[in-house]
Amino acid sequence: MLDDNDIQKLIKAQKEVFVTKKEFEGLIDIVATKDDLKEFVTKKDFDEFKDNSLSKLDRISEGIVPLKEEKIIKDEQDIKQKKVLEIHNAALKNNKILSQEQSLEIDKLRVF
């Protein structure tokens, strides 16, 4: 159980950390009130900012969708083109149309 000395020690320690009622009343005049802040940013200003930001994001995403679709198509075309090149290279090697050096050079360039 706490005795009077313990309570006095706690009160003394709290004075360094917490604001007393008298100190707080003195600070009230310094702190900005809600009405003071209304001058800076109104709800209407914030709503306009939000609407403009969302409109810009919508325009950006409209531009991204076609790019994404083009990338998918381009990737499919690349896969088909690589397959055709593999078939051509294999046929040229098998029928000895390419020299051994040319075949090795093609193999070095292979990125697929």
MDTraj code that builds the backbone (N, CA, C; nanometers):
import mdtraj as md
import numpy as np

residues = "MET LEU ASP ASP ASN ASP ILE GLN LYS LEU ILE LYS ALA GLN LYS GLU VAL PHE VAL THR LYS LYS GLU PHE GLU GLY LEU ILE ASP ILE VAL ALA THR LYS ASP ASP LEU LYS GLU PHE VAL THR LYS LYS ASP PHE ASP GLU PHE LYS ASP ASN SER LEU SER LYS LEU ASP ARG ILE SER GLU GLY ILE VAL PRO LEU LYS GLU GLU LYS ILE ILE LYS ASP GLU GLN ASP ILE LYS GLN LYS LYS VAL LEU GLU ILE HIS ASN ALA ALA LEU LYS ASN ASN LYS ILE LEU SER GLN GLU GLN SER LEU GLU ILE ASP LYS LEU ARG VAL PHE".split()
xyz = np.array([
    [0.0839, -0.1174, 0.0000],
    [0.0000, 0.0000, 0.0000],
    [0.0891, 0.1246, 0.0000],
    [0.0425, 0.2290, -0.0644],
    [0.1181, 0.3536, -0.0715],
    [0.0936, 0.4390, 0.0529],
    [0.2008, 0.4937, 0.1056],
    [0.1838, 0.5868, 0.2175],
    [0.1909, 0.7299, 0.1640],
    [0.1797, 0.8266, 0.2518],
    [0.1792, 0.9679, 0.2118],
    [0.3096, 1.0078, 0.1414],
    [0.4215, 0.9556, 0.1888],
    [0.5507, 0.9885, 0.1261],
    [0.5549, 0.9394, -0.0191],
    [0.5043, 0.8165, -0.0433],
    [0.5019, 0.7625, -0.1796],
    [0.4147, 0.8485, -0.2698],
    [0.3010, 0.8891, -0.2198],
    [0.2083, 0.9718, -0.2980],
    [0.2729, 1.1062, -0.3312],
    [0.3421, 1.1671, -0.2343],
    [0.4091, 1.2951, -0.2586],
    [0.5191, 1.2793, -0.3639],
    [0.5921, 1.1677, -0.3583],
    [0.6964, 1.1420, -0.4578],
    [0.6359, 1.1294, -0.5979],
    [0.5226, 1.0588, -0.6075],
    [0.4555, 1.0429, -0.7368],
    [0.4065, 1.1776, -0.7909],
    [0.3498, 1.2582, -0.7043],
    [0.3008, 1.3900, -0.7473],
    [0.4175, 1.4748, -0.7963],
    [0.5289, 1.4712, -0.7227],
    [0.6467, 1.5486, -0.7624],
    [0.7001, 1.4997, -0.8975],
    [0.7046, 1.3691, -0.9178],
    [0.7541, 1.3131, -1.0443],
    [0.6606, 1.3466, -1.1601],
    [0.5321, 1.3505, -1.1360],
    [0.4352, 1.3792, -1.2417],
    [0.4413, 1.5246, -1.2871],
    [0.4813, 1.6141, -1.1978],
    [0.4875, 1.7554, -1.2348],
    [0.5851, 1.7790, -1.3490],
    [0.6878, 1.6971, -1.3571],
    [0.7855, 1.7117, -1.4648],
    [0.7321, 1.6587, -1.5979],
    [0.6344, 1.5699, -1.5911],
    [0.5847, 1.5045, -1.7118],
    [0.4503, 1.5605, -1.7566],
    [0.3597, 1.5804, -1.6639],
    [0.2234, 1.6210, -1.6985],
    [0.2011, 1.7698, -1.6756],
    [0.1039, 1.8259, -1.7445],
    [0.0670, 1.9669, -1.7311],
    [-0.0385, 1.9776, -1.6217],
    [-0.0221, 2.0757, -1.5368],
    [-0.1239, 2.0983, -1.4332],
    [-0.2397, 2.1762, -1.4933],
    [-0.3491, 2.1818, -1.4189],
    [-0.4671, 2.2531, -1.4673],
    [-0.4354, 2.4007, -1.4898],
    [-0.3612, 2.4615, -1.3980],
    [-0.3257, 2.6037, -1.4128],
    [-0.2387, 2.6256, -1.5363],
    [-0.1397, 2.5381, -1.5557],
    [-0.0516, 2.5515, -1.6720],
    [-0.1299, 2.5335, -1.8016],
    [-0.2233, 2.4403, -1.8002],
    [-0.3033, 2.4141, -1.9198],
    [-0.3902, 2.5340, -1.9553],
    [-0.4498, 2.5963, -1.8553],
    [-0.5346, 2.7134, -1.8805],
    [-0.4531, 2.8262, -1.9431],
    [-0.3264, 2.8368, -1.9056],
    [-0.2403, 2.9380, -1.9643],
    [-0.2055, 2.9076, -2.1091],
    [-0.2029, 2.7801, -2.1436],
    [-0.1684, 2.7401, -2.2804],
    [-0.2850, 2.7508, -2.3768],
    [-0.4058, 2.7508, -2.3284],
    [-0.5252, 2.7523, -2.4139],
    [-0.5223, 2.8701, -2.5102],
    [-0.4747, 2.9825, -2.4667],
    [-0.4722, 3.1006, -2.5534],
    [-0.3738, 3.0843, -2.6683],
    [-0.2704, 3.0034, -2.6491],
    [-0.1677, 2.9845, -2.7516],
    [-0.2132, 2.8853, -2.8585],
    [-0.2853, 2.7827, -2.8185],
    [-0.3247, 2.6748, -2.9091],
    [-0.4322, 2.7230, -3.0061],
    [-0.4193, 2.6823, -3.1320],
    [-0.5184, 2.7208, -3.2336],
    [-0.6478, 2.6447, -3.2103],
    [-0.7579, 2.7126, -3.2317],
    [-0.8880, 2.6484, -3.2163],
    [-0.9344, 2.5945, -3.3506],
    [-1.0393, 2.5170, -3.3475],
    [-1.0946, 2.4590, -3.4697],
    [-1.1348, 2.5692, -3.5675],
    [-1.1907, 2.6766, -3.5156],
    [-1.2315, 2.7875, -3.6020],
    [-1.1113, 2.8531, -3.6693],
    [-0.9981, 2.8597, -3.5978],
    [-0.8769, 2.9164, -3.6565],
    [-0.8309, 2.8331, -3.7755],
    [-0.8418, 2.7036, -3.7630],
    [-0.7943, 2.6144, -3.8684],
    [-0.8848, 2.6159, -3.9916],
    [-1.0089, 2.6537, -3.9757],
    [-1.1014, 2.6567, -4.0890],
    [-1.0543, 2.7542, -4.1968],
    [-0.9773, 2.8571, -4.1579],
    [-0.9253, 2.9524, -4.2551],
    [-0.8316, 2.8851, -4.3548],
    [-0.7584, 2.7866, -4.3085],
    [-0.6548, 2.7274, -4.3918],
    [-0.7099, 2.6273, -4.4919],
    [-0.7839, 2.5279, -4.4488],
    [-0.8362, 2.4252, -4.5387],
    [-0.9813, 2.3989, -4.5016],
    [-1.0678, 2.4223, -4.5981],
    [-1.2089, 2.3933, -4.5732],
    [-1.2418, 2.2559, -4.6284],
    [-1.3546, 2.2048, -4.5880],
    [-1.3976, 2.0745, -4.6391],
    [-1.4173, 2.0825, -4.7899],
    [-1.4678, 2.1952, -4.8379],
    [-1.4876, 2.2132, -4.9816],
    [-1.3535, 2.2069, -5.0550],
    [-1.2511, 2.2744, -4.9991],
    [-1.1177, 2.2704, -5.0600],
    [-1.0652, 2.1273, -5.0655],
    [-1.0816, 2.0573, -4.9552],
    [-1.0328, 1.9191, -4.9503],
    [-1.1081, 1.8314, -5.0498],
    [-1.2400, 1.8480, -5.0572],
    [-1.3198, 1.7688, -5.1512],
    [-1.2798, 1.7975, -5.2960],
    [-1.2535, 1.9248, -5.3284],
    [-1.2084, 1.9590, -5.4637],
    [-1.0733, 1.8944, -5.4938],
    [-0.9833, 1.9011, -5.3969],
    [-0.8517, 1.8385, -5.4135],
    [-0.8663, 1.6883, -5.4356],
    [-0.9512, 1.6253, -5.3558],
    [-0.9737, 1.4805, -5.3676],
    [-1.0338, 1.4463, -5.5040],
    [-1.1328, 1.5231, -5.5473],
    [-1.1964, 1.4979, -5.6769],
    [-1.0968, 1.5134, -5.7915],
    [-1.0154, 1.6185, -5.7857],
    [-0.9135, 1.6390, -5.8899],
    [-0.8131, 1.5243, -5.8922],
    [-0.7701, 1.4829, -5.7744],
    [-0.6733, 1.3726, -5.7662],
    [-0.7325, 1.2440, -5.8233],
    [-0.8559, 1.2138, -5.7856],
    [-0.9189, 1.0913, -5.8349],
    [-0.9440, 1.0977, -5.9852],
    [-0.9777, 1.2163, -6.0366],
    [-0.9969, 1.2311, -6.1811],
    [-0.8660, 1.2052, -6.2557],
    [-0.7556, 1.2579, -6.2019],
    [-0.6256, 1.2337, -6.2645],
    [-0.5896, 1.0858, -6.2600],
    [-0.6173, 1.0208, -6.1486],
    [-0.5900, 0.8772, -6.1384],
    [-0.6739, 0.7973, -6.2385],
    [-0.7983, 0.8384, -6.2578],
    [-0.8838, 0.7717, -6.3572],
    [-0.8246, 0.7847, -6.4970],
    [-0.7771, 0.9047, -6.5319],
    [-0.7166, 0.9245, -6.6641],
    [-0.5906, 0.8411, -6.6806],
    [-0.5120, 0.8322, -6.5745],
    [-0.3905, 0.7509, -6.5807],
    [-0.4262, 0.6047, -6.6013],
    [-0.5251, 0.5542, -6.5249],
    [-0.5609, 0.4130, -6.5411],
    [-0.6241, 0.3847, -6.6765],
    [-0.6918, 0.4816, -6.7341],
    [-0.7452, 0.4616, -6.8691],
    [-0.6315, 0.4415, -6.9694],
    [-0.5203, 0.5093, -6.9470],
    [-0.4052, 0.4946, -7.0356],
    [-0.3298, 0.3652, -7.0124],
    [-0.3376, 0.3111, -6.8912],
    [-0.2645, 0.1885, -6.8583],
    [-0.3307, 0.0654, -6.9191],
    [-0.4617, 0.0616, -6.9245],
    [-0.5331, -0.0566, -6.9735],
    [-0.4919, -0.0932, -7.1159],
    [-0.4908, 0.0011, -7.2120],
    [-0.4467, -0.0361, -7.3468],
    [-0.3013, -0.0825, -7.3509],
    [-0.2160, -0.0207, -7.2695],
    [-0.0758, -0.0619, -7.2658],
    [-0.0615, -0.2053, -7.2157],
    [-0.1411, -0.2391, -7.1166],
    [-0.1378, -0.3755, -7.0625],
    [-0.1843, -0.4754, -7.1685],
    [-0.2902, -0.4399, -7.2393],
    [-0.3404, -0.5285, -7.3450],
    [-0.2369, -0.5444, -7.4565],
    [-0.1718, -0.4340, -7.4933],
    [-0.0683, -0.4407, -7.5972],
    [0.0477, -0.5292, -7.5535],
    [0.0844, -0.5203, -7.4261],
    [0.1942, -0.6025, -7.3758],
    [0.1586, -0.7503, -7.3827],
    [0.0367, -0.7851, -7.3472],
    [-0.0063, -0.9256, -7.3534],
    [0.0026, -0.9767, -7.4968],
    [-0.0459, -0.8959, -7.5920],
    [-0.0415, -0.9355, -7.7335],
    [0.1029, -0.9464, -7.7802],
    [0.1871, -0.8500, -7.7426],
    [0.3286, -0.8517, -7.7827],
    [0.3992, -0.9743, -7.7259],
    [0.3715, -1.0098, -7.6020],
    [0.4326, -1.1289, -7.5416],
    [0.3926, -1.2552, -7.6176],
    [0.2663, -1.2642, -7.6563],
    [0.2200, -1.3803, -7.7340],
    [0.2891, -1.3862, -7.8699],
    [0.3024, -1.2698, -7.9340],
    [0.3711, -1.2654, -8.0633],
    [0.5180, -1.3056, -8.0492],
    [0.5826, -1.2610, -7.9426],
    [0.7223, -1.2977, -7.9191],
    [0.7383, -1.4483, -7.9017],
    [0.6478, -1.5091, -7.8287],
    [0.6530, -1.6547, -7.8077],
    [0.6414, -1.7277, -7.9414],
    [0.5471, -1.6830, -8.0246],
    [0.5287, -1.7466, -8.1559],
    [0.6524, -1.7263, -8.2438],
    [0.7070, -1.6057, -8.2423],
    [0.8236, -1.5766, -8.3249],
    [0.9441, -1.6600, -8.2798],
    [0.9640, -1.6742, -8.1509],
    [1.0738, -1.7563, -8.1006],
    [1.0580, -1.9020, -8.1418],
    [0.9360, -1.9506, -8.1374],
    [0.9107, -2.0897, -8.1776],
    [0.9431, -2.1086, -8.3261],
    [0.9020, -2.0141, -8.4113],
    [0.9311, -2.0220, -8.5549],
    [1.0821, -2.0198, -8.5783],
    [1.1539, -1.9328, -8.5073],
    [1.2993, -1.9268, -8.5223],
    [1.3657, -2.0566, -8.4777],
    [1.3162, -2.1175, -8.3714],
    [1.3703, -2.2463, -8.3269],
    [1.3521, -2.3527, -8.4353],
    [1.2341, -2.3535, -8.4964],
    [1.2066, -2.4511, -8.6027],
    [1.2983, -2.4264, -8.7215],
    [1.3125, -2.3000, -8.7635],
    [1.4011, -2.2666, -8.8762],
    [1.5453, -2.3062, -8.8472],
    [1.5942, -2.2693, -8.7312],
    [1.7332, -2.2998, -8.6961],
    [1.7576, -2.4505, -8.6908],
    [1.6624, -2.5233, -8.6336],
    [1.6776, -2.6692, -8.6273],
    [1.6796, -2.7293, -8.7675],
    [1.5928, -2.6798, -8.8561],
    [1.5883, -2.7319, -8.9937],
    [1.7180, -2.6992, -9.0677],
    [1.7694, -2.5778, -9.0495],
    [1.8945, -2.5393, -9.1154],
    [2.0117, -2.6229, -9.0654],
    [2.0147, -2.6549, -8.9388],
    [2.1228, -2.7365, -8.8831],
    [2.1099, -2.8820, -8.9301],
    [1.9891, -2.9351, -8.9235],
    [1.9671, -3.0757, -8.9600],
    [1.9974, -3.1018, -9.1073],
    [1.9669, -3.0072, -9.1930],
    [1.9901, -3.0242, -9.3363],
    [2.1263, -2.9706, -9.3784],
    [2.2070, -2.9353, -9.2826],
    [2.3440, -2.8890, -9.3025],
    [2.3527, -2.7717, -9.4006],
    [2.2530, -2.6836, -9.3905],
    [2.2552, -2.5619, -9.4707],
    [2.3465, -2.4596, -9.4033],
    [2.3487, -2.4643, -9.2713],
    [2.4387, -2.3778, -9.1951],
    [2.5674, -2.4537, -9.1657],
    [2.6768, -2.3791, -9.1632],
    [2.8039, -2.4417, -9.1241],
    [2.8022, -2.4611, -8.9722],
    [2.8990, -2.5395, -8.9230],
    [2.9092, -2.5637, -8.7793],
    [2.9310, -2.4320, -8.7042],
    [3.0135, -2.3421, -8.7621],
    [3.0398, -2.2130, -8.6987],
    [2.9137, -2.1273, -8.6924],
    [2.8367, -2.1296, -8.8003],
    [2.7124, -2.0503, -8.8021],
    [2.6129, -2.1047, -8.6988],
    [2.6051, -2.2339, -8.6868],
    [2.5158, -2.2936, -8.5867],
    [2.5577, -2.2539, -8.4460],
    [2.6885, -2.2570, -8.4191],
    [2.7376, -2.2171, -8.2865],
    [2.7104, -2.0698, -8.2593],
    [2.7268, -1.9865, -8.3626],
    [2.7004, -1.8436, -8.3453],
    [2.5533, -1.8190, -8.3121],
    [2.4646, -1.8902, -8.3789],
    [2.3212, -1.8779, -8.3496],
    [2.2935, -1.9229, -8.2066],
    [2.3562, -2.0324, -8.1661],
    [2.3352, -2.0815, -8.0300],
    [2.3833, -1.9806, -7.9257],
    [2.4921, -1.9092, -7.9552],
    [2.5415, -1.8072, -7.8619],
    [2.4443, -1.6907, -7.8501],
    [2.3765, -1.6574, -7.9586],
    [2.2828, -1.5443, -7.9585],
    [2.1483, -1.5792, -7.8967],
    [2.1245, -1.7045, -7.8757],
    [1.9935, -1.7475, -7.8253],
    [1.9652, -1.6867, -7.6894],
    [1.8545, -1.6208, -7.6799],
    [1.8110, -1.5624, -7.5540],
    [1.6796, -1.6245, -7.5083],
    [1.6361, -1.7228, -7.5767],
    [1.5106, -1.7889, -7.5413],
    [1.5322, -1.9330, -7.5111],
])
top = md.Topology()
chain = top.add_chain()
for i, resn in enumerate(residues, 1):
    res = top.add_residue(resn, chain, resSeq=i)
    for name in ("N", "CA", "C"):
        top.add_atom(name, md.element.get_by_symbol(name[0]), res)
traj = md.Trajectory(xyz[None], top)
